Amino acid sequence: MPKAEIITIGTEILLGEIVDTNSRYLARTLRDAGVDLYWTSTVGDNEERIAEAIQQGLARTEIIITTGGLGPTIDDPTRAAVARAVGVDIEYRPELWEQVKDRFARFGRKPTENNKRQAYVPKDAIAVENLVGTAPAFILEHGPASIISLPGVPREMEYLMQNEIMPYLRRRYDLQGVIKARVLHTAGVGESVIDERIEDLETLSNPTVGLAAHAGQVDVRITAKANSHEEADAMILKVETDLRERLGDWLYGADEDTLEGAALDNISAKDWSLVVVEAGLGGRLTQRFAEVEGPFLGGEVLTSLPAPEELEAIAEKFRQDRKADACLAVALHRSERKQTLHISIITPIKTRQRKYSYGGPPQMARRWAVNLCLNFIRRLKV
């Protein structure tokens, strides 16, 4: 099975001006095709450094995919950098210039002279027509390796990857296997506790099991490599069944399931409606609930931090105004050393109060508080 490497190109990524979403898309596409991705990197718009990164990749992998740097300006150096990495010149392709002009004509525009740079590719490269943009892509075969250069615009990159590059990779490397992943979501428990409970599973080689901690929740990832989707699913199911038995009620869902969705499912199961009064969370809790279809009737975001007794009175009035069955009222009090979260839940049965302390990074306090509140509702009993 070939190994792959992704190199995203753009000084704007290194400066934090834009977020690299291309690597995530490419990683998942390669994973689904059974290709092992071992390295990713970002290089600025510098021909020498890009060439050096490609040469390092050629020493350790068979598939190198670059994104970005294929525009018409001087600071789009990918074409020259790929040629430099393998010791060839770049060459002008008249047919690529015709493609560029055709793309511009479809957009009702005329290319400028510098757009002609996009008609150059490394010598002997396989040109890949870009039907959704103006920058042609290319593939340069170098011994057993393939250097694939794609535009940095996500829409163009994704189209070319699905319609041109994946068919090419399947042909050249006879890709047969698959790599599938399933992510189980937990809340209300720390990473170290889960690690202690499942540490033997984390030593498996196929499927593999790994943890990813977030503020207030932990994900457990199962990844299987197999000859077919069915075989991978069976491998994952065996481990997932074991994990569900060990982790029990800490688990609230898998893959695209959300904590807010699980929380509102619990409210729906009780045939209740819910409103929220929040202070100190910047409206984040209300927003999370509002993004899910369910029995959520709205939220009120307070601009001040009331005392617990005052918060409860405000919540009861809001519940009555909205004619809701239940109201979750929360206030996050923050200081330099710790954060304290006050929770009141008013239901048709009774009213309960809770207080929680958080000593982690202050910038994560709101996310922790929101996830804790969502999990509180998820596990709420009558």
C-alpha positions in Angstrom: 0.0 0.0 0.0 1.5 3.4 -1.0 2.2 6.0 1.6 1.1 9.6 1.1 2.1 13.1 2.1 0.3 16.4 1.9 2.0 19.8 1.5 -0.1 22.8 1.7 1.4 25.9 0.2 0.8 29.5 1.1 2.3 32.1 3.4 -1.2 33.2 4.4 -1.6 29.9 6.1 1.6 30.3 8.1 0.6 33.8 9.1 -2.8 32.5 10.4 -4.7 34.6 7.9 -6.6 31.6 6.6 -7.4 28.1 8.0 -6.1 25.1 6.1 -9.2 23.0 5.4 -7.7 21.2 2.3 -5.6 18.9 4.4 -8.6 17.6 6.3 -10.5 16.9 3.1 -7.5 15.2 1.4 -6.7 13.1 4.5 -10.3 11.7 4.6 -10.3 11.0 0.9 -7.0 9.1 1.1 -8.1 7.3 4.2 -11.3 6.1 2.5 -9.2 4.8 -0.4 -6.9 2.8 2.0 -3.9 5.1 1.5 -1.7 5.6 4.6 -1.1 9.3 5.3 2.0 9.7 7.5 3.0 13.4 6.9 1.5 16.8 6.4 3.2 20.1 6.3 2.7 23.8 5.3 5.3 25.8 3.4 5.2 29.5 2.5 5.4 30.8 -1.0 9.1 30.2 -1.5 10.3 28.1 -4.4 13.4 26.8 -2.6 11.6 25.7 0.5 8.8 24.1 -1.4 11.3 22.1 -3.5 13.1 21.0 -0.3 9.8 19.8 1.2 9.1 17.8 -2.0 12.5 16.3 -2.0 12.1 15.2 1.6 8.8 13.7 0.7 10.2 11.8 -2.3 12.7 10.1 0.1 9.9 8.6 2.2 6.6 8.3 0.3 5.1 7.4 -3.0 2.3 10.0 -3.2 2.9 13.7 -2.6 -0.1 16.1 -3.0 0.4 19.8 -2.9 -2.3 22.4 -2.8 -1.9 26.1 -3.6 0.6 28.2 -5.5 -0.8 27.6 -9.0 -2.1 31.1 -9.6 -0.8 33.5 -12.2 1.2 35.8 -9.9 4.9 35.9 -9.1 4.2 34.5 -5.6 2.7 31.3 -7.0 5.8 29.2 -7.2 4.5 25.6 -7.1 5.2 24.8 -10.8 8.8 26.0 -10.6 9.3 24.4 -7.2 8.2 20.9 -8.4 10.4 21.1 -11.4 13.3 22.2 -9.3 12.7 19.3 -6.8 13.2 16.7 -9.6 15.7 18.6 -11.7 13.7 19.4 -14.8 12.6 22.7 -16.5 9.1 24.0 -16.8 7.6 24.1 -20.3 4.8 26.0 -22.0 1.7 24.0 -23.1 -0.4 25.9 -25.7 -3.3 23.6 -25.0 -3.3 24.7 -21.4 -3.4 28.4 -22.4 -6.4 27.6 -24.5 -8.1 26.0 -21.5 -7.3 29.0 -19.4 -8.8 31.4 -21.9 -11.8 29.2 -22.3 -12.4 29.2 -18.5 -12.2 33.0 -18.4 -14.6 33.3 -21.4 -17.1 31.2 -19.5 -16.9 33.6 -16.6 -17.4 36.5 -19.0 -13.8 37.8 -18.5 -10.5 38.0 -20.4 -7.2 36.7 -19.0 -4.3 39.1 -18.5 -0.9 38.3 -19.8 0.3 37.0 -16.4 -2.4 34.3 -16.6 -0.2 32.7 -19.2 2.0 31.5 -16.3 -0.7 28.9 -15.6 0.0 27.3 -19.0 3.5 26.2 -17.8 4.1 22.9 -16.1 7.2 20.8 -15.3 8.6 18.9 -18.3 6.9 15.6 -18.9 4.1 16.4 -16.4 0.6 15.1 -17.0 -1.7 18.1 -17.3 -5.0 17.9 -15.6 -7.8 20.2 -16.9 -9.6 22.2 -14.3 -13.2 22.5 -15.3 -14.3 24.5 -12.3 -11.5 27.1 -12.2 -8.7 28.8 -14.1 -5.6 27.0 -12.8 -4.8 23.7 -14.4 -3.4 21.0 -12.1 -0.7 18.5 -13.0 0.9 15.2 -12.1 4.6 14.5 -12.3 5.6 10.9 -12.1 9.1 10.5 -10.7 10.1 6.8 -10.5 7.6 5.0 -8.3 6.4 8.4 -6.9 3.7 10.8 -8.1 3.8 14.5 -7.3 0.2 15.8 -7.7 -0.2 19.6 -7.6 -3.8 20.9 -7.1 -5.2 24.4 -6.8 -5.6 25.8 -3.3 -9.2 26.9 -3.8 -11.2 24.2 -1.9 -14.0 23.8 -4.4 -11.5 23.3 -7.3 -9.3 21.0 -5.2 -12.2 18.8 -4.2 -13.6 18.5 -7.7 -10.2 17.6 -9.2 -9.4 15.1 -6.4 -12.7 13.2 -6.8 -13.0 13.3 -10.6 -9.3 13.2 -11.8 -6.8 12.3 -9.1 -8.5 9.4 -7.3 -9.2 7.5 -10.5 -5.5 8.1 -11.4 -4.3 6.8 -8.1 -6.5 3.7 -8.2 -5.1 2.9 -11.6 -1.4 3.6 -10.9 -1.2 2.0 -7.4 -4.0 -0.6 -7.8 -5.7 0.7 -4.7 -7.9 -2.1 -3.4 -8.2 -1.7 0.4 -10.0 0.8 2.6 -9.4 2.6 5.8 -12.5 3.4 7.8 -12.9 5.3 11.1 -15.6 5.6 13.6 -15.6 8.2 16.4 -17.5 7.6 19.7 -18.3 10.6 21.8 -18.2 10.7 25.6 -19.0 13.4 28.1 -18.8 13.8 31.9 -15.5 11.9 32.2 -11.9 12.8 31.9 -9.4 11.4 29.4 -7.3 9.8 32.0 -10.3 7.8 33.4 -11.2 6.6 29.9 -7.6 5.7 29.2 -7.4 3.6 32.3 -10.7 1.8 31.4 -9.7 0.9 27.8 -5.8 1.0 27.8 -5.6 -2.6 26.5 -7.6 -1.6 23.5 -5.3 1.3 22.8 -2.5 -1.2 22.1 -4.3 -2.9 19.2 -2.7 -2.7 15.8 -5.7 -3.2 13.6 -8.2 -1.8 14.4 -6.4 1.0 16.3 -8.1 2.9 19.2 -7.1 6.4 20.1 -8.3 9.3 22.3 -8.9 13.0 21.6 -9.7 15.2 24.6 -11.8 18.4 24.3 -13.1 20.7 27.0 -15.8 18.8 28.7 -15.8 15.7 26.4 -13.5 13.0 25.0 -13.7 11.3 21.6 -12.6 7.7 21.1 -11.6 6.9 17.6 -11.6 3.4 16.1 -9.7 3.0 12.8 -9.7 -0.2 10.7 -7.8 -1.1 7.6 -9.3 -3.9 5.5 -9.9 -5.2 2.0 -13.5 -4.0 1.8 -15.9 -1.7 3.6 -17.8 -4.7 4.9 -14.7 -6.2 6.5 -13.7 -2.9 8.0 -17.2 -2.4 9.4 -17.1 -5.8 11.0 -13.7 -5.1 12.6 -14.9 -1.8 14.0 -18.2 -3.2 15.3 -16.4 -5.8 17.4 -14.3 -3.1 19.1 -17.2 -0.6 19.4 -19.3 -3.2 21.2 -16.6 -3.7 23.7 -16.1 0.0 24.2 -19.8 0.6 24.7 -19.9 -2.1 27.4 -16.9 -0.5 29.2 -17.9 3.2 28.9 -21.6 2.8 29.4 -23.6 6.1 30.0 -20.5 8.2 29.4 -21.1 7.6 25.7 -23.7 9.8 24.1 -23.2 9.2 20.3 -20.9 8.5 17.4 -19.6 10.3 14.3 -21.9 13.2 13.5 -24.0 12.9 16.6 -23.9 16.0 18.9 -24.1 16.5 22.6 -26.9 19.1 22.1 -28.8 16.6 20.0 -28.5 13.9 22.7 -29.6 16.5 25.4 -32.7 17.5 23.5 -33.5 13.8 22.8 -33.7 13.4 26.6 -36.1 16.3 26.9 -38.2 15.0 24.0 -38.4 11.6 25.7 -39.9 13.3 28.7 -42.4 15.1 26.5 -41.1 18.4 27.8 -40.1 21.7 26.2 -37.0 23.6 27.3 -35.8 27.2 27.5 -32.4 28.5 28.7 -31.3 31.5 30.7 -27.5 32.0 30.6 -25.0 34.5 31.9 -21.2 34.5 31.3 -21.3 32.1 28.3 -21.7 34.7 25.5 -24.8 33.1 24.2 -23.0 29.9 23.3 -25.4 27.5 25.1 -28.4 29.0 23.5 -26.7 28.8 20.1 -25.9 25.1 20.5 -29.5 24.2 21.4 -30.8 26.4 18.6 -28.9 24.5 15.9 -30.8 21.3 16.6 -34.4 20.5 15.8 -36.3 19.7 19.0 -38.3 21.0 21.9 -36.2 24.1 22.4 -38.2 27.3 22.7 -35.4 29.8 23.0 -32.9 31.4 25.3 -32.2 34.6 27.1 -28.7 35.9 27.4 -28.0 38.0 30.4 -25.5 40.8 30.3 -24.8 40.7 34.0 -23.9 37.9 36.4 -26.8 37.5 38.9 -26.5 35.7 42.2 -27.9 32.1 42.2 -31.1 33.1 43.9 -31.7 35.9 41.4 -30.8 33.7 38.5 -33.4 31.2 39.5 -36.1 33.9 39.8 -35.3 35.2 36.3 -35.4 31.6 35.0 -38.8 30.9 36.4 -40.3 34.1 34.9 -38.7 33.3 31.5 -40.1 29.7 31.7 -43.6 31.0 32.4 -43.4 33.7 29.7 -42.4 31.1 27.1 -44.9 28.5 28.5 -42.0 26.0 28.7 -42.0 22.9 30.8 -38.4 23.2 31.9 -35.7 26.0 32.1 -32.0 25.6 32.4 -30.4 28.6 34.1 -26.6 28.9 34.2 -24.1 31.5 35.2 -20.3 31.2 34.8 -18.4 33.3 37.4 -14.7 33.7 36.3 -11.6 34.8 38.1 -7.9 34.6 37.5 -7.5 31.3 39.4 -10.7 29.4 38.7 -14.2 29.4 37.2 -17.4 28.5 39.0 -20.5 27.4 37.2 -23.9 27.7 38.9 -26.7 25.6 37.4 -30.4 25.6 38.2 -32.9 23.3 36.4 -36.6 24.0 36.9 -38.8 21.1 35.7 -42.5 20.2 36.2 -41.3 17.9 39.0 -38.9 19.9 41.0 -36.1 22.5 41.0 -32.4 21.5 41.5 -29.2 23.4 41.8 -25.6 22.4 41.1 -22.2 24.1 41.4 -19.1 23.1 39.5 -15.5 24.4 39.5 -13.0 24.5 36.6 -9.3 25.0 37.0 -8.2 24.6 33.4 -7.1 27.2 30.9 -9.3 30.3 31.3 -9.8 30.6 27.6 -11.4 27.1 27.6 -13.8 27.8 30.5 -16.8 28.7 28.3 -16.5 25.7 26.1 -16.2 23.5 29.2 -19.2 25.1 30.8 -21.4 24.7 27.7 -20.5 21.0 27.3 -21.1 20.4 31.0 -24.5 22.0 30.8 -25.4 20.0 27.7 -24.3 16.8 29.4 -26.3 17.8 32.5 -29.5 17.9 30.4 -28.6 14.7 28.6 -28.4 12.8 31.8 -31.2 14.6 33.6 -33.6 12.2 35.3 -37.3 12.9 36.1 
